[in-house]
C-alpha cells in the first residue's frame, strides 16, 4: 500500500489501452524565406526549440514534446502563429507563397 495515497497498486483499474507515455514525437516541416531565428514554444511560453531557418530547406525534424501539449506558437520574422499539433505534425509556410498553413 502506498503511504501517500493509501491505495494498493493492484487495486487500480487501468484500461488495457491506456497509454503511459508522458511525451510524443511531432514531425516538423516549417518553411521561411530568410536565414532568421525560429522559436517554437508552448502556449504557456515554455521554449521547445530555437533554430535558424534554412531558406533552401526550411526546418525539417522531429521534436519530442510533452504529451499534454496540443498547440504551439511559432515565432519567426516578427510573426507569431498558433499551430494545432494534435495530429503529430507541425507544418507552416512563412515564405508567403502558400499563405501560411500547408
N, C-alpha and C positions, 0 to 999 in steps of 0.2 A: 504494500500500500504506500502511496506517495504521501510523505509527511505534509507537503504543502497543500494538496487538494483533498486528501483523504480518499482518493479513488484508486482502486487497483487497476493496472493497465489491462488486465484480462476482462474487466467489466465494460470496457469501451466497445461500443458498436460502431465500427468504421466500415462504410460501404466498400465492397471489393474493388470498385472502380475509382476509389479516392486517389488523387494524385498528391503525393507527399512532396513534390518538387517545390522549392521556395523561389526558384528563378527559371527563366526560359531564354532561349536564343531568339533573336529577332534579326531578320535579314535587312540590311541597309543598302539602299540604292538612291543616292542623292546627287543631283547634278547642279553645277553652278558655273557661271562664265568666267569667274575671276579667282585667282590664287589668293583667297582670303580665308580667315578662320571661320569654321563652322562649330557651333556648340549645340549639343543635344542635352536637354535637361528634362527632369520630371516637371509636372505642372506645379509641384511644390518648390521648385528651384534647385533641386539636387542635380549637379552636373554628372551626366552619364558618359559623355565623350566630348573631347575637344580635338579637332583635327583641322589641317589646312586643306582646302578644296583643291583638287587637281582638275583644272578646266578641261583637260583632254579626256579623263576617265571618270571624273566625279569621285565620290566616295562610295565604295562597294565593299562591304564587310559584314560580319555578324557580330552582334553585341549581346552579351549575357546580362539580362536585366532582372530586377525583382519581379516575381510573378504577379504582384498586385498592381503594377504599372500598366495602365490601359491606353494612355495617351502621353505624348511627349511634346516639348516645344523645341522647334528648330530655330536657331538664331544665326543669320548669315546676311552680311552686307546691309545691316541696319533693319532687316526684316525679321519678324518673329511669326512663326506659323505653328499652330497646334495640329498635330497629326494623331489620329487614332491608330494604334498598333495592335489591337486585339487579334488581328488576323496573323500576326507574327511577321509582318512585312512593314517596313518604313520606307516609303518612296516619295520623293518630291523633286520637282524641277524648278530651280531658282533662275535658270537661264532666260526665262521669258518666252522661249519658243513653244512650250507646251502649256503655258498658262497655269503652271503650278503642279497639281497632282498628276501623277502618271497612272 
